[in-house]
Every structure is written in structure tokens, then in C-alpha cells.
Amino acid sequence: MTTVIEVEGVSKKFKIHHERHQSLKERLLHPRSGTTEVFDALQSINFTVGEGETLGIVGHNGSGKSTLLKCICGVLKPTTGEIRLRGNLAALLELGAGFQTELSGRDNVYLYGAMLGLSRKAVDGIFDDVVAFSEIGQFIDTQVKFYSSGMYVRLAFAVAVNVDPDILVVDEVLSVGDERFQAKCVDRIMRFQQEGRTILLVTHNADQVRALCDRAIVLDRGEMIADGPTRDSLRIFREHLLADAVEHDPSHLLGTVHIESVSTPSGSFEVKSGAGLHLDVSVVSQTAYSGNFVMELFTHNGLLVSRSDAQGAPVNLLPGHNHVAVDLGQIPLLDGVYNLNVGIVDPRGHNVIAWSERAATIQVTYDGREGGIVELGATIRQQ
């Protein structure tokens, strides 16, 4: 596999000025006032990305994800280290990045194309496709300062995917806009994957990372703490989120609750499609705690099948061993292997208290010939 992105020993430092004087008078009267702090946004990052690979970059807010992408795209210069790219790159770094707000959407399409090295004739050739994909035809000659956030993203994404890039960089912008357009963007990204293009994707949506990425890296406080298969990296990411919650929010007594095991009365996790399944979840708690039980089911390839509503499953834990009974009345899944994640979250569903990734593996057997994931149970009759 040809390497198209090389990140070698990249670090980025920023100076943070405290009590910095803004006027000339203040600087003359207090020439030595104010302090400067050095902030390490990135610390010795090393990885490579192969041609046709889709790499997810995950981490909590402030972990260095956007800084890393800006260094890769040339917006920021690393303090140390080197970044090498092979091929032309199109980037969606942030909402409206690169747009001139006083210009119209039409003018910004040509400006963005010029920034990517395209001639006016080349932009003429893709202009209609850009407008059609963005779905803002009647507003294309309106100044972009009057655009909504969704219109910004639609136009920027439409330009980026139509300039025929070898490398596409997307930073969080898929979280803006309606669900239908998000699905349209994901569909285009999947088409890029089929064409063998390289993609870097930053998102807080773990489902998108599972569905789209071959591999993921995890950043934490500027350091890369994981680089591997998507499933393994997301597990490490969850564990660090929980560890951070314990460190920064001891009032919730986080870390005192542990998912010990998931079992069935028969000891088997094999079930026929359409049948029910009873699960016993053993939870050990060091203190009394009232939270909500959550459950996620994924295909073996990481596609989300179902996530339970945390608000609808309250549990009251007592000190010691607790048992949570889960009854799946009917499993309408087709033949396949499915991974189960379980956890406890706070009453509002904002913070994870305990989590077990791949707590159980469920084998569903199906006697029919249908394909896909779910048995629709359709009744076919001729009238």
C-alpha cells in the first residue's frame, strides 16, 4: 500500500498570554507586566496513512484533533516534526473556513477552486454539480454572510467533493445540517472509499467512525494514546473518557461501579431469529447509586443495530453485587454475529459511570434466505 500521509514527530506549541496589555499606554507604563504560558497542543505525533485508507481521529474537546488536521492541511506550521503528503488535498476544517462573507456563494466557489489550484475553466466544469449537490441554487448569488450554518456546510462540502481530491479531510462538519443531507454526505464519502481515495475524518459521532473508518487514532491532551483497528481505538477512547470523569468529577463517585459480567440462564448466547433472549447483567457497586442502564448492539463489522434509551431504564444500585435483568422479547435480526455493549450512565444520560465494551457476543441463526440485518416480517399476497 502506497503511503500518502506521513506524520513524523509532530509537536505544536502555543503561547498563552495572561494579563496582556492591549494599548500602547499600558505597555509603556507596565513594560514587564503580564505572564506567558506555553501550551503543548500536540506532543510528538507519529503515524502514516495509506492510499485508499479511511482514518478516524477521535478525542475529547481540546485533545488536539483540529490542531493536528490544520497542521496536515498546512494552515498551521508544526513547532517540530515533519508532515509529507502525496496527492492533492481538499479540506473541510471548520464551518465556513476559507469563505469570504462579503462575496456571494458563486464567487466563493470560484475562490475556493482557485485556492485548490483549479483554473476558472475547471471550476466552470464542476460548478453545476456543486450547486446541485449543495441544494442552494436560488441562493448561490447571495452573500454567504446571510447563509445559515447548514447552507455554509452544504456549499463547502459540495466544493470539496467535486474538485476530485486524492485526500479528503473532514473536521466535525458532518454534525451540522439536517439528517437527510448528512446521509447524502456519508454516501458521497463511501463512494470516495470505493474509488480508493484517502479520507481523514474527525467526528464525535462514534457510529460514523465505526461505519466509515478502517482505523482510528485517539488523542488525549495532545498525545496519541491509540492507533489501531476502529473497534479497539474506540474502546480505549471510552475508557479514557471514563477515567477523565473520575479525575475531574469525584462528586459523582465515578469509578465505584463496575460491570462484572453478562450471562444467560442457559449459558448460551445463540438464539433463533424472532425468538426472545434473557440476559443477566452483574454489576458491582461500592456505594448506593441511582442511574440508567444503556445497551448497544452492533454487527460484527461495527454497524449500529440498536441503542437503548437511557432515560427509560432506571436502576437503583446498592453496595455490593447487583443484578440487572434484560428481556429481549423478540429479536428480529437475520443470521449473523452481533456484539453487545452495556453500561450505566448518570440520570441525565450525560456521563458514563460504568461501561463494558463487547460484554457479550450474540449469535443469531435464521432459516430463511433473506439478506440484510433485520427480518421485516412482510406478508406477501396477490390481490
KAPE-V88163 format. One record per helix or strand of 2 or more residues. SS is the DSSP state (helix for helix, strand for strand). FROM is the first residue (numbers start at 1). LEN is the number of residues. If there is no record, write none. Layout:
# KAPE-V88163
SS_FROM_LEN, SS_FROM_LEN
This chain:
# KAPE-V88163
strand_3_16, helix_24_6, strand_35_16, strand_54_5, helix_65_9, strand_80_6, strand_89_4, helix_105_11, helix_120_15, helix_137_3, helix_144_3, helix_149_14, strand_167_5, helix_173_3, helix_179_16, strand_198_5, helix_206_7, strand_215_6, strand_223_7, helix_230_19, helix_250_3, strand_257_7, strand_270_3, strand_277_9, strand_289_11, strand_304_4, helix_310_3, strand_314_4, strand_320_9, strand_336_10, strand_352_14
